[in-house]
Amino acid sequence: MSNHFSKRLEKSFMIGMDLSFILTGYYLTAWFFQYPIARLANSSAFLTITLIGLLTFYMFDLYGSWKRKSSTNLVCSTFLAMMFFTLISTIIGFLTSLTTTVHLVLFASIFQFIFIVSARLAMWHLARFRHGMKNVLVVSKSNMDGQTIAEKFHRHHKGWFQVMDIVTTQHRGSIKKYLKQADVVILSSEVERSMQSSVTNLCIKYGKEVLIVPRMFDFALKEAEIQQVDDMMVFSIPSNNFNGTHQIVKRTMDIVISMVLLIVLSPLMMVLYFLIPLTSKGPAFFKQERVGLNEKPFQIMKFRSMVEDAEKNTGPVLALEKDPRITTIGRVLRAIRLDELPQLLNVIKGEMSLIGPRPERSFFIKQFKKEVPDYMKRFDVKPGITGLAQVYANYTTSVEEKLRYDLMYVRSGSFTLDIKILMQTIRVVLLRDQAKGVIIKPAAERKTNYRGITIAKHN
């Protein structure tokens, strides 16, 4: 059975499972309140609500792969999906004047949440039993590159990986020896293509899983289509997905959602407007020049979270995890991303989008484009308030790693993906772990090996 077919089968099973849990929740509630089940089944509102439930779960990425991810994220995403599902279902019940349907929706959501979370946690634990505690062999170009990758595995959610060794390309002859004890082999993006190919073939031969850190060019192949010219196979790489129709839909979504959010959140923004100057010297709003679409500069707006003139003596620097420049209220604003709310005005003005790579300052861009190939491709789309890097990476994630997410969005952007990112941003805001600043370790600590990671002696 092919891997693609197995994934489609698993996704179909999960959709069918959720459908049965949604229906079971309604029928149990109808039975408990002695509501006629036949009337419930024939209700058009009931059918609409059920379909909306499945669509909501899809938008919260509950049908994506949760293998090797955090159970906390899984529960949080499921909870948020159920909250949205219940809210939309209740609204539909009121609009259709089916007060009994509203009554059923509220009580049925309790059963549905219990069923869906229990089933997904069971599947998650089964996946960790099957795929967890895998011995990982890191193949890298240098020992420093290998340690960087090994640290990411060490920080990953516990119970999934255990790094056993790091082998550099200078000692490629040792890979086969270490391969016998390894379950997973991770290949650094810096490893030459020819060696990546030979190691991958070796892993396939011995039945080992291969993980490859992609190079920037690899994202161009993600949307490639296999075509044939005479008897020659070719990859057809399309242009960016941001065509005219997509841009119109995206711009419409930006304006509508931004206007709604500004109206709904205006009382909170008014409170912050008066509270920030009262708690620290300086204005409530903070403006700064950033670089947007096609490298065009613009003034970004934020609620001030640092002391006034924070960079007067230091010049441009990134925020640290425990940055003394951040005010007391600023820490709260940053933790739940409220400092970004004024950027909704930038979105309405057309300088930004709701979804896209985060806008950066020209001072850092000059550094990044020298250090990171393809960095300037981020400017092929409008910058966003949130994006793939904000959903899946951390504030402390390296520029190169964030660029991978940005380029993936540039190549694969779609209306559906934008909605998914918006939904997942809510989870990120609630969990808050990804909003921490840059962590600066002492030099002595940076030179030591990480606990639980063995560096091969020949390195």
C-alpha positions in Angstrom: 0.0 0.0 0.0 1.5 3.3 -1.1 2.2 6.1 1.5 -0.1 8.5 -0.4 -3.0 6.0 -0.4 -2.5 5.3 3.3 -2.7 9.0 4.1 -5.9 9.4 2.1 -7.3 6.4 3.8 -6.4 7.7 7.2 -7.9 11.1 6.4 -11.1 9.5 5.2 -11.3 7.4 8.3 -10.9 10.5 10.5 -13.6 12.4 8.6 -16.0 9.4 8.9 -15.1 9.1 12.6 -15.8 12.8 13.3 -19.1 12.5 11.3 -20.2 9.6 13.5 -19.2 11.5 16.7 -21.2 14.6 15.6 -24.3 12.5 14.8 -23.9 10.5 18.0 -23.7 13.6 20.1 -26.9 14.9 18.6 -28.8 11.6 18.9 -27.7 11.2 22.5 -28.8 14.7 23.4 -32.1 14.2 21.5 -32.7 10.9 23.4 -31.8 12.5 26.7 -34.3 15.5 26.2 -36.8 13.2 24.5 -36.7 15.2 21.2 -38.1 13.3 18.2 -35.1 11.8 16.4 -37.0 11.6 13.1 -37.6 15.4 13.2 -34.0 16.0 14.0 -32.7 13.9 11.0 -35.1 15.7 8.6 -34.0 19.1 9.6 -32.1 21.0 6.9 -30.4 23.1 9.6 -29.1 19.9 11.2 -27.5 18.7 7.9 -26.0 22.2 7.4 -24.6 22.2 10.9 -23.0 18.8 10.5 -21.2 19.8 7.2 -20.0 23.0 8.8 -18.5 20.9 11.6 -16.4 18.9 9.3 -15.3 22.1 7.4 -14.4 23.7 10.7 -12.2 20.8 11.7 -10.5 20.9 8.3 -9.7 24.6 8.7 -8.2 23.9 12.1 -6.0 21.3 10.4 -7.4 18.4 12.4 -7.1 16.2 9.3 -3.4 17.0 8.9 -0.7 14.7 10.2 -0.3 14.9 14.0 2.5 12.4 14.1 5.4 13.6 16.3 3.5 16.8 17.3 2.4 18.0 20.7 -0.7 16.5 22.4 -1.3 19.9 24.0 -1.5 21.5 20.5 -3.8 18.7 19.4 -6.2 19.2 22.4 -6.1 23.0 22.0 -6.8 22.9 18.3 -9.7 20.5 18.8 -11.1 22.7 21.6 -11.0 25.8 19.4 -12.5 23.9 16.5 -15.4 22.8 18.7 -15.8 26.4 20.0 -16.1 27.7 16.5 -18.4 24.8 15.5 -20.7 25.4 18.4 -20.8 29.2 17.9 -21.6 28.8 14.2 -24.2 26.1 14.9 -25.9 28.3 17.5 -26.1 31.2 15.1 -27.6 29.0 12.4 -30.1 27.7 14.9 -31.2 31.2 15.8 -31.4 32.3 12.1 -33.6 29.4 11.2 -35.8 30.0 14.3 -35.1 26.5 15.5 -34.7 27.2 19.2 -34.7 23.5 19.9 -31.8 23.1 17.5 -29.9 25.7 19.5 -30.7 23.7 22.6 -29.5 20.5 21.1 -26.3 22.1 19.7 -25.2 23.4 23.0 -25.6 20.2 24.9 -24.5 17.9 22.0 -21.2 19.8 21.8 -20.2 18.5 25.2 -20.6 14.8 24.0 -18.9 15.6 20.7 -15.9 17.2 22.3 -15.4 14.3 24.7 -15.7 11.8 21.8 -13.5 13.6 19.4 -10.7 14.5 21.8 -10.7 11.0 23.3 -10.4 9.4 19.9 -7.7 11.7 18.7 -5.6 11.3 21.9 -5.9 7.6 21.5 -4.7 7.8 17.9 -1.9 10.2 19.1 -0.7 7.8 21.7 -0.9 4.9 19.3 1.2 7.0 16.8 3.8 7.7 19.6 3.9 4.0 20.5 4.6 3.1 16.8 6.8 6.1 15.8 8.1 7.4 19.2 11.6 7.1 20.8 13.3 6.6 17.5 17.1 6.6 17.4 18.2 9.5 15.2 21.4 9.7 13.2 22.3 13.2 12.1 24.3 13.5 8.9 25.7 17.0 8.5 28.5 18.9 6.7 30.1 20.1 9.9 30.0 19.4 13.6 28.4 22.8 14.3 25.7 22.2 11.7 25.1 18.8 13.2 24.8 20.1 16.8 22.3 22.8 15.6 20.1 20.0 14.2 20.6 17.7 17.1 19.5 20.5 19.5 16.2 20.8 17.6 15.5 17.1 18.1 16.5 17.5 21.8 14.0 20.4 22.2 11.2 18.6 20.3 8.2 17.2 22.2 9.4 14.5 24.5 8.8 10.9 23.6 9.5 11.1 19.9 13.2 11.2 19.2 16.6 10.3 20.8 19.7 11.5 19.0 22.3 8.7 19.0 25.1 10.2 16.9 26.3 13.0 14.6 28.3 12.0 11.6 29.9 14.6 9.3 30.4 14.2 5.6 34.1 13.9 6.1 33.5 10.5 7.7 30.8 9.3 5.3 32.3 5.8 5.5 31.0 5.5 9.1 27.4 6.1 8.2 26.7 2.5 7.3 28.1 1.3 10.7 25.9 3.7 12.6 22.9 3.0 10.4 22.4 -0.4 12.0 21.3 1.2 15.3 19.4 4.1 13.9 15.7 4.3 13.1 15.7 7.7 11.5 18.4 9.5 9.5 18.2 13.3 9.2 20.2 14.9 6.4 21.3 18.6 6.7 20.5 21.0 3.9 24.2 21.7 3.7 25.0 18.1 2.7 25.8 17.8 -1.0 23.0 16.5 -3.3 25.1 13.5 -4.4 25.6 12.4 -0.8 22.0 13.0 0.1 21.0 10.7 -2.8 23.5 8.0 -1.8 22.5 8.1 1.9 18.8 8.1 1.0 19.3 5.0 -1.2 21.2 3.3 1.6 18.4 4.1 4.1 15.7 2.7 1.7 17.8 -0.4 1.3 18.0 -1.0 5.1 14.4 0.1 5.8 15.3 3.4 7.6 13.2 6.6 7.6 14.9 9.6 6.0 14.3 13.2 7.0 15.8 15.9 4.8 16.1 19.6 5.7 15.0 21.3 2.4 17.0 23.8 0.5 15.3 26.9 -0.7 15.1 25.6 -4.3 13.2 22.5 -3.1 10.1 24.6 -2.5 9.9 25.3 -6.2 9.4 21.6 -6.8 6.6 21.3 -4.2 3.9 22.4 -6.6 5.6 20.8 -9.6 3.6 18.6 -12.0 5.1 15.6 -13.9 4.7 16.0 -17.6 6.1 14.3 -20.7 7.9 15.8 -23.7 8.2 13.1 -26.3 9.7 10.2 -24.2 11.3 12.6 -21.7 9.9 13.1 -18.2 10.0 16.7 -17.0 8.8 18.6 -13.9 6.6 21.6 -14.7 7.1 24.3 -12.1 4.2 26.8 -12.1 4.6 30.5 -11.4 3.5 31.8 -8.0 -0.1 30.9 -6.9 -0.8 34.6 -6.3 -2.6 35.2 -9.6 -5.2 38.0 -10.3 -8.2 36.1 -8.9 -6.3 35.0 -5.8 -5.2 38.6 -5.1 -8.8 39.9 -5.4 -10.1 37.2 -3.1 -7.2 37.8 -0.7 -7.7 41.5 -0.7 -11.4 41.2 -0.1 -10.8 38.9 2.8 -8.2 41.3 4.3 -10.6 44.2 4.2 -13.7 42.4 5.5 -11.9 40.6 8.4 -9.9 43.6 9.4 -13.0 45.8 9.5 -14.9 43.3 11.6 -12.0 42.8 14.0 -11.5 46.6 14.4 -15.2 47.0 15.2 -15.3 44.1 17.6 -12.0 44.9 19.3 -12.4 48.7 19.4 -13.3 48.8 23.1 -10.2 46.9 24.0 -8.0 49.1 21.7 -9.5 52.2 23.4 -8.6 50.9 26.8 -5.0 50.1 25.7 -4.7 53.5 24.0 -5.2 55.2 27.4 -3.6 52.5 29.6 -0.2 52.4 27.9 0.7 56.1 28.4 -0.5 55.8 32.0 1.9 52.9 32.8 5.0 54.1 31.0 6.2 57.3 29.5 5.5 57.8 25.9 2.7 57.5 23.3 0.4 54.5 23.0 1.2 53.8 19.3 4.6 53.0 18.0 5.6 53.5 14.4 8.6 52.1 12.6 9.7 51.8 9.0 9.4 48.3 7.6 9.9 46.8 4.1 6.9 45.5 2.2 5.8 44.2 -1.2 8.5 44.6 -3.9 10.9 46.1 -1.2 8.7 49.2 -0.8 9.0 50.8 2.7 6.0 51.7 4.8 5.3 52.7 8.4 4.1 49.8 10.5 1.8 50.6 13.5 1.9 48.7 16.8 0.9 49.3 20.4 4.1 50.4 22.2 5.4 47.5 24.3 8.9 48.9 25.1 10.1 52.0 26.9 10.2 55.2 24.8 13.3 55.4 22.5 14.3 51.9 23.4 17.0 51.7 20.7 18.4 55.2 21.3 21.7 53.9 22.8 21.9 50.5 21.2 20.7 50.9 17.6 18.6 48.2 16.0 18.6 45.0 18.0 16.2 42.1 18.2 14.1 41.7 21.4 15.6 39.3 24.0 13.6 36.7 26.0 13.9 38.8 29.2 14.5 42.2 27.6 14.7 45.0 30.2 13.3 47.5 27.6 9.9 45.8 27.6 7.4 47.4 29.9 5.2 45.5 32.4 2.1 45.9 30.3 4.2 45.3 27.2 5.0 41.8 28.3 1.3 41.0 28.5 0.7 42.6 25.1 3.5 40.6 23.5 2.5 37.3 25.1 -1.0 37.4 23.6 0.0 39.5 20.5 -2.2 42.4 21.3 0.6 44.8 20.3 0.0 43.8 16.7 -3.7 45.0 16.6 -3.0 48.4 15.1 -1.5 46.7 12.0 -5.1 46.0 11.0 -5.0 49.6 9.8 -1.9 48.8 7.7 -3.9 45.9 6.2 -6.9 48.2 5.3 -4.5 50.7 3.7 -3.1 47.9 1.5 0.5 48.0 2.9 0.1 44.6 4.6 -2.1 41.5 4.4 -3.5 39.4 7.2 -1.4 36.5 6.1 2.2 36.7 4.8 5.8 36.9 5.9 6.4 39.2 8.8 7.7 42.6 7.6 11.3 43.3 8.6 13.5 46.4 9.0 15.9 47.4 6.2 18.8 47.3 8.7 18.3 43.5 9.3 17.4 42.8 5.7 20.8 44.0 4.6 22.3 41.4 6.9 19.9 38.6 6.2 20.2 38.8 2.4 24.0 38.4 2.7 23.7 35.4 5.0 20.7 33.6 3.6 20.2 32.8 -0.1 16.8 33.6 -1.6 15.9 35.9 1.3 14.6 38.6 -1.0 11.9 36.2 -2.4 9.9 37.0 0.7 9.0 40.4 -0.9 7.2 38.7 -3.8 4.0 38.9 -1.6 2.7 41.4 0.9 3.9 41.1 4.5 1.4 39.8 7.0 0.3 40.1 10.6 0.7 36.4 10.9 2.0 33.6 8.6 3.3 30.1 8.4 6.4 31.0 10.3 4.4 32.5 13.2 2.2 29.3 13.4 4.9 26.6 13.1 8.1 28.4 14.2 9.1 30.3 17.3 10.3 33.9 17.8 13.7 32.4 18.4 13.7 30.4 15.2 16.6 31.3 12.9 16.1 33.5 9.9 16.9 30.6 7.6 14.3 28.3 9.2 11.7 31.0 9.0 12.5 31.7 5.4 11.7 28.1 4.6 8.1 28.6 5.9 7.9 32.0 4.1 9.0 30.5 0.8 6.6 27.6 1.3 3.8 30.1 1.6 5.0 32.1 -1.4 4.9 28.9 -3.5 1.7 27.3 -2.0 -0.4 30.3 -0.9 -4.2 29.8 -1.3 -7.4 31.0 0.2 -7.8 27.8 2.2 -4.3 28.0 3.5 -4.9 31.6 4.7 -8.0 30.5 6.6 -6.0 27.6 8.2 -3.2 30.0 9.3 -5.8 32.4 10.8 -7.3 29.6 12.8 -4.0 28.2 13.9 -2.9 31.7 15.0 -5.6 31.6 17.7 -3.9 28.4 19.1 -0.5 30.1 19.0 -1.8 33.1 20.9 -3.4 31.0 23.6 -0.4 28.7 24.2 2.0 31.7 24.1 5.2 29.6 24.1 6.1 30.8 20.6 6.2 34.5 21.5 9.4 34.4 23.6 12.3 36.6 22.5 15.7 35.6 21.4 17.6 33.5 24.0 21.2 34.5 24.5 23.3 31.7 26.1 26.6 32.2 27.8 29.6 31.4 25.7 30.6 28.5 27.9 27.2 27.0 27.7 27.1 27.3 23.9 30.3 25.3 23.6 29.2 22.3 25.6 27.4 19.3 24.2 23.7 19.0 24.8 22.4 16.6 27.4 21.4 13.3 26.0 23.3 13.9 22.7 26.4 11.8 21.9 28.9 13.3 19.5 30.8 10.7 17.5 34.4 10.6 18.5 35.7 10.8 15.0 34.1 14.2 14.6 
